Amino acid sequence: MSTLDTILYDALIDIGVDPQKARKAAEAAALPNRDIADMRADLAAIKTSLLWLQVFLGVNMTLSLLILGKLFVFAGTP
């Protein structure tokens, strides 16, 4: 359990809730926090993928422009 979960668990125990029920309630309260952490991890992976796509797009555009430049330079040469 995380710190927030233990605080909730201790508070429930202090007011007289059954320990097993208090543990289940604290774990249920922690589920949204885990979901948010999972979403952040997924977003970090997406950001990394987008970064690589930008790099490859830049390399592709650079090579394409170099090839076009070569074609125009040597277009008038017999």
Distance bins in CASP14 RR format, pairs under 12 A and 6 or more apart:
PFRMAT RR
TARGET T0000
AUTHOR 0000-0000-0000
RMODE 2
METHOD distances of the structure
MODEL  1
1 7 0 0 0 0 1 0 0 0 0 0 0
1 8 0 0 0 0 1 0 0 0 0 0 0
1 9 1 0 0 1 0 0 0 0 0 0 0
1 10 0 0 0 0 0 1 0 0 0 0 0
1 22 0 0 0 0 0 1 0 0 0 0 0
1 23 0 0 0 0 1 0 0 0 0 0 0
1 24 0 0 0 0 0 1 0 0 0 0 0
1 25 0 0 0 0 0 1 0 0 0 0 0
1 26 1 0 0 1 0 0 0 0 0 0 0
1 27 1 0 0 1 0 0 0 0 0 0 0
1 28 0 0 0 0 0 1 0 0 0 0 0
1 29 0 0 0 0 1 0 0 0 0 0 0
1 30 1 0 0 1 0 0 0 0 0 0 0
1 33 0 0 0 0 0 1 0 0 0 0 0
1 34 0 0 0 0 0 1 0 0 0 0 0
2 8 0 0 0 0 1 0 0 0 0 0 0
2 9 0 0 0 0 0 1 0 0 0 0 0
2 26 0 0 0 0 1 0 0 0 0 0 0
2 27 0 0 0 0 0 1 0 0 0 0 0
2 29 0 0 0 0 0 1 0 0 0 0 0
2 30 1 0 0 1 0 0 0 0 0 0 0
2 31 0 0 0 0 0 1 0 0 0 0 0
2 33 1 0 0 1 0 0 0 0 0 0 0
2 34 0 0 0 0 1 0 0 0 0 0 0
2 37 0 0 0 0 0 1 0 0 0 0 0
3 9 0 0 0 0 0 1 0 0 0 0 0
3 10 0 0 0 0 0 1 0 0 0 0 0
3 26 0 0 0 0 0 1 0 0 0 0 0
3 30 0 0 0 0 0 1 0 0 0 0 0
3 33 0 0 0 0 0 1 0 0 0 0 0
4 10 0 0 0 0 0 1 0 0 0 0 0
4 11 0 0 0 0 0 1 0 0 0 0 0
4 26 0 0 0 0 1 0 0 0 0 0 0
4 27 0 0 0 0 0 1 0 0 0 0 0
4 29 1 0 0 1 0 0 0 0 0 0 0
4 30 1 0 0 1 0 0 0 0 0 0 0
4 31 0 0 0 0 0 1 0 0 0 0 0
4 32 0 0 0 0 0 1 0 0 0 0 0
4 33 1 0 0 1 0 0 0 0 0 0 0
4 34 0 0 0 0 0 1 0 0 0 0 0
5 11 0 0 0 0 0 1 0 0 0 0 0
5 12 0 0 0 0 0 1 0 0 0 0 0
5 22 0 0 0 0 0 1 0 0 0 0 0
5 23 0 0 0 0 1 0 0 0 0 0 0
5 24 0 0 0 0 0 1 0 0 0 0 0
5 25 0 0 0 0 1 0 0 0 0 0 0
5 26 1 0 1 0 0 0 0 0 0 0 0
5 27 1 0 0 1 0 0 0 0 0 0 0
5 28 0 0 0 0 1 0 0 0 0 0 0
5 29 1 0 0 1 0 0 0 0 0 0 0
5 30 1 0 1 0 0 0 0 0 0 0 0
5 31 0 0 0 0 0 1 0 0 0 0 0
5 32 0 0 0 0 0 1 0 0 0 0 0
5 33 0 0 0 0 1 0 0 0 0 0 0
5 34 0 0 0 0 0 1 0 0 0 0 0
6 12 0 0 0 0 0 1 0 0 0 0 0
6 13 0 0 0 0 0 1 0 0 0 0 0
6 22 0 0 0 0 0 1 0 0 0 0 0
6 23 0 0 0 0 0 1 0 0 0 0 0
6 26 1 0 0 1 0 0 0 0 0 0 0
6 27 0 0 0 0 0 1 0 0 0 0 0
6 29 0 0 0 0 0 1 0 0 0 0 0
6 30 0 0 0 0 0 1 0 0 0 0 0
7 13 0 0 0 0 0 1 0 0 0 0 0
7 14 0 0 0 0 0 1 0 0 0 0 0
7 22 0 0 0 0 0 1 0 0 0 0 0
7 26 0 0 0 0 1 0 0 0 0 0 0
7 29 0 0 0 0 0 1 0 0 0 0 0
7 30 0 0 0 0 0 1 0 0 0 0 0
8 14 0 0 0 0 0 1 0 0 0 0 0
8 15 0 0 0 0 0 1 0 0 0 0 0
8 17 0 0 0 0 0 1 0 0 0 0 0
8 21 0 0 0 0 0 1 0 0 0 0 0
8 22 1 0 0 1 0 0 0 0 0 0 0
8 23 0 0 0 0 1 0 0 0 0 0 0
8 24 0 0 0 0 0 1 0 0 0 0 0
8 25 1 0 0 1 0 0 0 0 0 0 0
8 26 1 0 1 0 0 0 0 0 0 0 0
8 27 0 0 0 0 1 0 0 0 0 0 0
8 28 0 0 0 0 1 0 0 0 0 0 0
8 29 1 0 1 0 0 0 0 0 0 0 0
8 30 0 0 0 0 1 0 0 0 0 0 0
8 33 0 0 0 0 0 1 0 0 0 0 0
9 15 0 0 0 0 0 1 0 0 0 0 0
9 16 0 0 0 0 0 1 0 0 0 0 0
9 17 0 0 0 0 1 0 0 0 0 0 0
9 18 0 0 0 0 0 1 0 0 0 0 0
9 19 0 0 0 0 1 0 0 0 0 0 0
9 20 0 0 0 0 0 1 0 0 0 0 0
9 21 0 0 0 0 0 1 0 0 0 0 0
9 22 1 0 1 0 0 0 0 0 0 0 0
9 23 1 0 0 1 0 0 0 0 0 0 0
9 24 0 0 0 0 1 0 0 0 0 0 0
9 25 1 0 0 1 0 0 0 0 0 0 0
9 26 1 0 1 0 0 0 0 0 0 0 0
9 27 0 0 0 0 1 0 0 0 0 0 0
9 28 0 0 0 0 0 1 0 0 0 0 0
9 29 0 0 0 0 1 0 0 0 0 0 0
9 30 0 0 0 0 0 1 0 0 0 0 0
10 16 0 0 0 0 0 1 0 0 0 0 0
10 17 0 0 0 0 0 1 0 0 0 0 0
10 19 0 0 0 0 0 1 0 0 0 0 0
10 22 0 0 0 0 1 0 0 0 0 0 0
10 23 0 0 0 0 0 1 0 0 0 0 0
10 25 0 0 0 0 0 1 0 0 0 0 0
10 26 0 0 0 0 1 0 0 0 0 0 0
11 17 0 0 0 0 1 0 0 0 0 0 0
11 22 0 0 0 0 1 0 0 0 0 0 0
11 25 0 0 0 0 1 0 0 0 0 0 0
11 26 0 0 0 0 1 0 0 0 0 0 0
11 29 0 0 0 0 0 1 0 0 0 0 0
12 18 0 0 0 0 1 0 0 0 0 0 0
12 19 0 0 0 0 1 0 0 0 0 0 0
12 20 0 0 0 0 0 1 0 0 0 0 0
12 21 1 0 0 1 0 0 0 0 0 0 0
12 22 1 1 0 0 0 0 0 0 0 0 0
12 23 0 0 0 0 1 0 0 0 0 0 0
12 24 0 0 0 0 1 0 0 0 0 0 0
12 25 1 0 0 1 0 0 0 0 0 0 0
12 26 1 0 0 1 0 0 0 0 0 0 0
12 27 0 0 0 0 0 1 0 0 0 0 0
12 28 0 0 0 0 0 1 0 0 0 0 0
12 29 0 0 0 0 1 0 0 0 0 0 0
13 19 1 0 0 1 0 0 0 0 0 0 0
13 20 0 0 0 0 0 1 0 0 0 0 0
13 21 0 0 0 0 1 0 0 0 0 0 0
13 22 1 0 1 0 0 0 0 0 0 0 0
13 23 0 0 0 0 1 0 0 0 0 0 0
13 25 0 0 0 0 0 1 0 0 0 0 0
13 26 0 0 0 0 1 0 0 0 0 0 0
14 22 0 0 0 0 1 0 0 0 0 0 0
15 21 0 0 0 0 0 1 0 0 0 0 0
15 22 0 0 0 0 1 0 0 0 0 0 0
15 25 0 0 0 0 0 1 0 0 0 0 0
16 22 0 0 0 0 1 0 0 0 0 0 0
17 23 0 0 0 0 1 0 0 0 0 0 0
17 24 0 0 0 0 1 0 0 0 0 0 0
17 25 1 0 0 1 0 0 0 0 0 0 0
17 26 0 0 0 0 0 1 0 0 0 0 0
18 24 0 0 0 0 1 0 0 0 0 0 0
18 25 0 0 0 0 1 0 0 0 0 0 0
19 25 0 0 0 0 0 1 0 0 0 0 0
19 26 0 0 0 0 0 1 0 0 0 0 0
20 26 0 0 0 0 0 1 0 0 0 0 0
20 27 0 0 0 0 0 1 0 0 0 0 0
21 27 0 0 0 0 0 1 0 0 0 0 0
21 28 0 0 0 0 0 1 0 0 0 0 0
22 28 0 0 0 0 0 1 0 0 0 0 0
22 29 0 0 0 0 0 1 0 0 0 0 0
23 29 0 0 0 0 0 1 0 0 0 0 0
23 30 0 0 0 0 0 1 0 0 0 0 0
24 30 0 0 0 0 0 1 0 0 0 0 0
24 31 0 0 0 0 0 1 0 0 0 0 0
25 31 0 0 0 0 0 1 0 0 0 0 0
26 33 0 0 0 0 0 1 0 0 0 0 0
27 33 0 0 0 0 0 1 0 0 0 0 0
27 34 0 0 0 0 1 0 0 0 0 0 0
28 34 0 0 0 0 0 1 0 0 0 0 0
30 36 0 0 0 0 0 1 0 0 0 0 0
30 37 0 0 0 0 0 1 0 0 0 0 0
31 37 0 0 0 0 0 1 0 0 0 0 0
31 38 0 0 0 0 0 1 0 0 0 0 0
32 38 0 0 0 0 0 1 0 0 0 0 0
32 39 0 0 0 0 0 1 0 0 0 0 0
33 39 0 0 0 0 0 1 0 0 0 0 0
33 40 0 0 0 0 0 1 0 0 0 0 0
34 40 0 0 0 0 0 1 0 0 0 0 0
34 41 0 0 0 0 0 1 0 0 0 0 0
35 41 0 0 0 0 0 1 0 0 0 0 0
35 42 0 0 0 0 0 1 0 0 0 0 0
36 42 0 0 0 0 0 1 0 0 0 0 0
36 43 0 0 0 0 0 1 0 0 0 0 0
37 43 0 0 0 0 0 1 0 0 0 0 0
37 44 0 0 0 0 0 1 0 0 0 0 0
38 44 0 0 0 0 0 1 0 0 0 0 0
38 45 0 0 0 0 0 1 0 0 0 0 0
39 45 0 0 0 0 0 1 0 0 0 0 0
39 46 0 0 0 0 0 1 0 0 0 0 0
40 46 0 0 0 0 0 1 0 0 0 0 0
40 47 0 0 0 0 0 1 0 0 0 0 0
41 47 0 0 0 0 0 1 0 0 0 0 0
41 48 0 0 0 0 0 1 0 0 0 0 0
42 48 0 0 0 0 0 1 0 0 0 0 0
42 49 0 0 0 0 0 1 0 0 0 0 0
43 49 0 0 0 0 0 1 0 0 0 0 0
43 50 0 0 0 0 0 1 0 0 0 0 0
44 50 0 0 0 0 0 1 0 0 0 0 0
44 51 0 0 0 0 0 1 0 0 0 0 0
45 51 0 0 0 0 0 1 0 0 0 0 0
45 52 0 0 0 0 0 1 0 0 0 0 0
46 52 0 0 0 0 0 1 0 0 0 0 0
46 53 0 0 0 0 0 1 0 0 0 0 0
47 53 0 0 0 0 0 1 0 0 0 0 0
47 54 0 0 0 0 0 1 0 0 0 0 0
48 54 0 0 0 0 0 1 0 0 0 0 0
48 55 0 0 0 0 0 1 0 0 0 0 0
49 55 0 0 0 0 0 1 0 0 0 0 0
49 56 0 0 0 0 0 1 0 0 0 0 0
50 56 0 0 0 0 0 1 0 0 0 0 0
50 57 0 0 0 0 0 1 0 0 0 0 0
51 57 0 0 0 0 0 1 0 0 0 0 0
51 58 0 0 0 0 0 1 0 0 0 0 0
52 58 0 0 0 0 0 1 0 0 0 0 0
52 59 0 0 0 0 0 1 0 0 0 0 0
53 59 0 0 0 0 0 1 0 0 0 0 0
53 60 0 0 0 0 0 1 0 0 0 0 0
54 60 0 0 0 0 0 1 0 0 0 0 0
54 61 0 0 0 0 0 1 0 0 0 0 0
55 61 0 0 0 0 0 1 0 0 0 0 0
55 62 0 0 0 0 0 1 0 0 0 0 0
56 62 0 0 0 0 0 1 0 0 0 0 0
56 63 0 0 0 0 0 1 0 0 0 0 0
57 63 0 0 0 0 0 1 0 0 0 0 0
57 64 0 0 0 0 0 1 0 0 0 0 0
58 64 0 0 0 0 1 0 0 0 0 0 0
58 65 0 0 0 0 1 0 0 0 0 0 0
58 66 0 0 0 0 0 1 0 0 0 0 0
59 65 0 0 0 0 0 1 0 0 0 0 0
59 66 0 0 0 0 0 1 0 0 0 0 0
60 66 0 0 0 0 0 1 0 0 0 0 0
60 67 0 0 0 0 0 1 0 0 0 0 0
61 67 0 0 0 0 0 1 0 0 0 0 0
61 68 0 0 0 0 0 1 0 0 0 0 0
62 68 0 0 0 0 0 1 0 0 0 0 0
62 69 0 0 0 0 0 1 0 0 0 0 0
63 69 0 0 0 0 0 1 0 0 0 0 0
63 70 0 0 0 0 0 1 0 0 0 0 0
64 70 0 0 0 0 0 1 0 0 0 0 0
64 71 0 0 0 0 0 1 0 0 0 0 0
65 71 0 0 0 0 0 1 0 0 0 0 0
65 72 0 0 0 0 0 1 0 0 0 0 0
66 72 0 0 0 0 0 1 0 0 0 0 0
66 73 0 0 0 0 0 1 0 0 0 0 0
67 73 0 0 0 0 0 1 0 0 0 0 0
67 74 0 0 0 0 0 1 0 0 0 0 0
68 74 0 0 0 0 0 1 0 0 0 0 0
68 75 0 0 0 0 0 1 0 0 0 0 0
69 75 0 0 0 0 1 0 0 0 0 0 0
70 77 0 0 0 0 0 1 0 0 0 0 0
71 77 0 0 0 0 0 1 0 0 0 0 0
END
